[in-house]
Amino acid sequence: MIFFDNVSKIYSHNSAAVRNVTLRIEPKEFVSLVGASGAGKTTLLKLLLREEDSTEGTIFLDGLDVTALTRDELHHVRRRIGTVFQDYKLLPTKTAAENVAFAMEAAGRTDAEIDEDVPQVLDLVGLADKMDNFPHQLSGGEKQRVAIARALVNRPDVLLGDEPTGNLDSVNTGEIVKLLKKINQLGTTVILATHDKQVINTLDKRVIVLDQGEIVSDNAKGTYQA
Amino acid sequence: MKFITLQRVIRAGFLGFRRNGWLSTATTMVMTLVLFVLGNVVFVGAFADTALRSLESKIDITVYFTANAQEPQIMAVKNEIEALSDVRHVEYISRDAALARFRERHKENALIVSALEELGDNPLQASINIAAIDPGHYAAISDFLAGKKYPVVEKINYFENQAVIERLSSVMGTVRGSGAILTIILAFIAVLVAFNTIRLAIYTVREEIGIMRLVGASSWFIRGPFLISGVLYGVAATAVVLLVFFPIAWLASPKLAFLVPEFNLFTYFLSNLVQFSLIMLGTGVALGVISSFIAIRRYLNV
C-alpha cells in the first residue's frame, strides 16, 4: 500500500508543485494521475522515488516511511519500485540485455538469476530478438519496452510510469498501455502519470485528476476530459 | 559489500575503461604528463643536489701556520677546530706533506723541480684544511679562529675567498629555496589539471550516474567502477611515463655529466627505478582515485 499523508512540495512560498496531497493506493491497483503540464503528476512520482524531497508530510510504502530515508538507504526503496520515464533513461553504453541486467546486478542478484530472468523479461516485452542492440539501434517504442523490462526485472511491488507514452506514436502508445495492463494483471501496482486522454479513456481504471498541485477529483472508474 | 558485488564493480571498472577508449586514452595522457612533470622534478632535484654538493665540497678554508710553528702547537689548534660543531672535516698538512704534494704536482716541470733543489730548504707552510657542514658557517669559523689570535697562525685564507664563498653560499640557498617553491607550484598545477580532466570525464556520464541511482544502484555500486578506472589511469600513466623516461634518461645522461661529472642520470634512474616507479604509481593511483571520488560525489546526490 502507498500512502501520501498530507504531502506538499513547495519551491518558493508562492509556487507549490504539490499541495496538501493525501492519497491512498492499494496493492495491485492501476491508478492514472492526470492533469495538465505542471499539475504536479511528475513531482508526486519523484517524491515517492525520493528523487525530490517533500517539504511537508510523509509518504509510506508498505509501512516504510520513504521521507525518513537517508541518501544511502534510498536504493532499497528504489529496488521495490520500477520506474519508466518519458525519455526512457537507458544507459547508452549498454545493450538492451545489459540495461536490464544492470538493475539486477545493482540489486545484488546472482549471475544465474540474471542469465535466467533477463531473456524472460525481454521476451515478455517482445524484444527477445533485440537483446544485444544498443539503445541508439532501437526505435522509441522499443527503447520504452527495454525500460519497462528493466523496471520489471526485480519484480517490484510498484511500477511508476512518468508519461511513458509521451514520446511515442499512437500504435506504440497502444502497445505500451497494453503491456502496463498485463503487468498490472500479473499483480504489480501501476501508477501512470499522463496527460493523454486517449490512454486514460481506454484504460477504464481509477483516475486521479491534479490541478496546480492539488487533487481535484478521484474516481474509481474515471475518464479525463481536459 | 557482497563478493559478487565487488566482482561486478571491478569488472565494470575495467569495462568502462576499455569502452570509453578515447576518454580513457586522453585522461591517461594527461595523467602521464602530470607524472612526467613530477618525474622531472625528482630528476632536477637529484641533479641540483649533486651539483650543489659537488660545489660545496670544493669550498674550504685553510689556516696557514708560521714556519717555526711546532707540531704540538698546531695539533692543539687542530683539536680546538675539530671540537666546533659546524666543522665537518679537518685535514692537517705538515710542511713535509705540503712539499711532497707540491713536488708531485709539478714533477713534469723541470724548472720548478730544479728551483726547489736550489732552495734546499722547504719553503712551504704547514696548514689545516677545514670543511664546514654548511658553507654559510665559514664566516663564523673564520671569525672564531681570528678571534683566538693564535701566535702560530700566520693567515686564514677565508678573508681572501670571502666574497666568492659568500656569494656561492647565498646562490645555493636561493637555488634550494626556489627549487622547493617551483616543485610545489608545478605539483599543484599538475594535480589541478589531472583533477579537472577526470572531472570532465565524469561530467560526460553524469546523466548515466543519475539513471543508475534511479534504478536502485547504491552509491558504492556506482562509484566503485569509477574508482577502479581512476586506478587504471594511474597504472597506465605510470607504465607510459616509465617507458618515456628510459630513452630520455639515457640521452640526457652524457649532457648532464658534462655539467656535473659526478652525476649520471641513467645510473641514478636505474638504481632508483623501484622507488621511482612506486612514487609514480602511488601519485598516479592516488590522484586518479581521489579525483574520481570527489568528482562523482555531486552526481550521486540523486
Boltz contact constraints between the chains, C-beta under 6 A:
constraints:
  - contact:
      token1: [A, 75]
      token2: [B, 216]
      max_distance: 6.0
  - contact:
      token1: [A, 75]
      token2: [B, 218]
      max_distance: 6.0
  - contact:
      token1: [A, 78]
      token2: [B, 216]
      max_distance: 6.0
  - contact:
      token1: [A, 79]
      token2: [B, 216]
      max_distance: 6.0
  - contact:
      token1: [A, 89]
      token2: [B, 211]
      max_distance: 6.0
  - contact:
      token1: [A, 91]
      token2: [B, 208]
      max_distance: 6.0
  - contact:
      token1: [A, 93]
      token2: [B, 19]
      max_distance: 6.0
  - contact:
      token1: [A, 103]
      token2: [B, 215]
      max_distance: 6.0
  - contact:
      token1: [A, 105]
      token2: [B, 8]
      max_distance: 6.0
  - contact:
      token1: [A, 106]
      token2: [B, 216]
      max_distance: 6.0
  - contact:
      token1: [A, 106]
      token2: [B, 217]
      max_distance: 6.0
  - contact:
      token1: [A, 106]
      token2: [B, 221]
      max_distance: 6.0
  - contact:
      token1: [A, 107]
      token2: [B, 216]
      max_distance: 6.0
  - contact:
      token1: [A, 108]
      token2: [B, 2]
      max_distance: 6.0
  - contact:
      token1: [A, 108]
      token2: [B, 5]
      max_distance: 6.0
